[in-house]
């Protein structure tokens, strides 16, 4: 009996993990055979590509007839088990390449240098039967799903039989197939043209013809190379045409779009109110869930997944709002698991782990009226986000590319700026559109930027508004000042005052001074921080009062930092005290800079002591030397740098300054 093989995820040899973790991490586990003569000219070359044919899918959905792998030491015809890992949510240094475990003739598995641990910390004996058992224990809904999905797509007579014998399972299969967007996936059916089963090939070809009118000719032969060329011809057509096609739900086919490239991203018109709707939930899709109607669900889901930016908003909302109350025990036998956790969706919400479990749709969750309808939809949204991750990345990249060539005042730029989700940490279509819109000098563009800025807590468009304010955009300035009238401590007012202060608009000072009297310490802290951006003599009395008497230490520190920027002589005593008896290096540094700005010789003894003392922070020493020179004029120095700038002084100037300070100190004993 020939040895069989098991393909698994590699892991560090010093990280012992049980078989159940490998099984949970797998998106797909399948029995496969190595193809005869599939390794090019040199069968002994174990690093070359090897074609594996799928015999049975043990877990997950894998509809392609084969899989190509490198580095597998398999003989032609040899049997194996293929395990494809879940990579979303895995640590960046996780090794997720497939590896091979040899299955001995007695059915046990030689795991090699990968230590699979049992419950008492010893090496665990692994078998294919143990793998089946682990799948049944952790994700029973995954067993047989691949075959049943294929039947639903190509073999309606089998699908009808499942519906007759197990109606709930048939509905679940339909829902999973829909969420994976398989019924209209040209790539999936093109891959099935390589099937070794003639009926499967014929039905896949018929399905492709119904999905499109592509002029792809059937091959004369049925050998593997002819079938592979046929499949590749369809895939090549799809890659070239996909961006120019749109889905016609009524006809059930892909048709040529009226506008080239319109399939890349869709943005609705911007509401006249310029306000983002409070809810973007797909009501038709949720109604289908409520009614247990998988046919209506399919139609509504395809419209939703094609909605682009609207869909992305809901996937983000799913991470932010999916609640954490315990799951009902009947879902998975455990009453203390959260919905997102039980569905293995932490990776879809930026969670990280080693061998993260593959996302799953719990069968009983789909129609369970005890789970809120919105929460069931959010699970579907996150599964969609994970299962179609690469597709959505390509879609957003195509949208960005299209926006690059759009005019700054164009309708596409307006719509993308409004509807696209924003991300502080990466370049997105929203950021690109906002940058473009900032260069449109129409009043309508300014109104849209202002509305977006004031609606969101993270302040989208801050840089664009700052640029326009510095350029004298009075329309934006007026709108921001109106937003700051009244309660200057709500999010809208905070952002408005922040950008006005950073832009140097002195009209932001009175409301900021008023905010220093707020009963909310966070509001007072924010006001002091904003006043540090726009040093103003009118704010000094209020800042000194806050620096000396506010009961919140964070407010006192921020007020001290702000008053240090002013160069106002009234702050001399406060800054001297902060410089001589500092709370920390940063506050001492700002106090020393503040003394330099005041330029009063009374500060020289304190600055000299700091510069010559031991144990002071090197940055503080440099600033003390510079401020001493700036006040005394004994050596070349500069006005202290403003807030949010680094510290620096060249070594020669530091050496010269310290020598001058030493001489001054000696002469003033």
Secondary structure, DSSP 8 states (H G I E B T S, - for coil): ---EEEEEE---TT--B-HHHHHHHEEEEEEEEE-TT-S-S-TT-TTSEEEEEEEEEEES---SSEEEEES----TT-EEEEEEE--TTB-TT----EEEEEE-TTSEEE-TT--BB-TTSSB--EEHHHHHHHHHHH-GGGTTHHHHHHHHHH-HHHHHHHHHH-HHHHHHHHHHHHHTT-TT-HHHHHHHTT-S-HHHHHHHHHHHHHH--------S--SHHHHHHHHHHHHHHHHHHGGGEEEETTTTEEEE-SSTTTTS-------TT----S----HHHHHHHHHT-HHHHHHHHHHHHTTTHHHHHHHHHHHHH---S---HHHHS-TT--HHHHTT-TGGGT--BSS-------GGGTT-TTS-HHHHHHHHHHHHHHHTHHHHHHHHHHHHHHHHTS-TTSHHHHHHHHHS---SSS--HHHHHHHHHHT--SHHHHHHHHHHHHH-TT-TTHHHHHHHHHTT-HHHHHHHHHHHSS-TTSHHHHHHHHHHHHTT-TTHHHHHHHHTT-S-HHHHHHHHHHHTTS--GGGHHHHHHHHHH-S-HHHHHHHHHHHHTT--GGGHHHHHHHHHS-SSHHHHHHHHHHHHHHT-GGGHHHHHHHHHSSS--HHHHHHHHHHHHHHH-SS-------TT------HHHHHHHHHHHHHHHHHT-
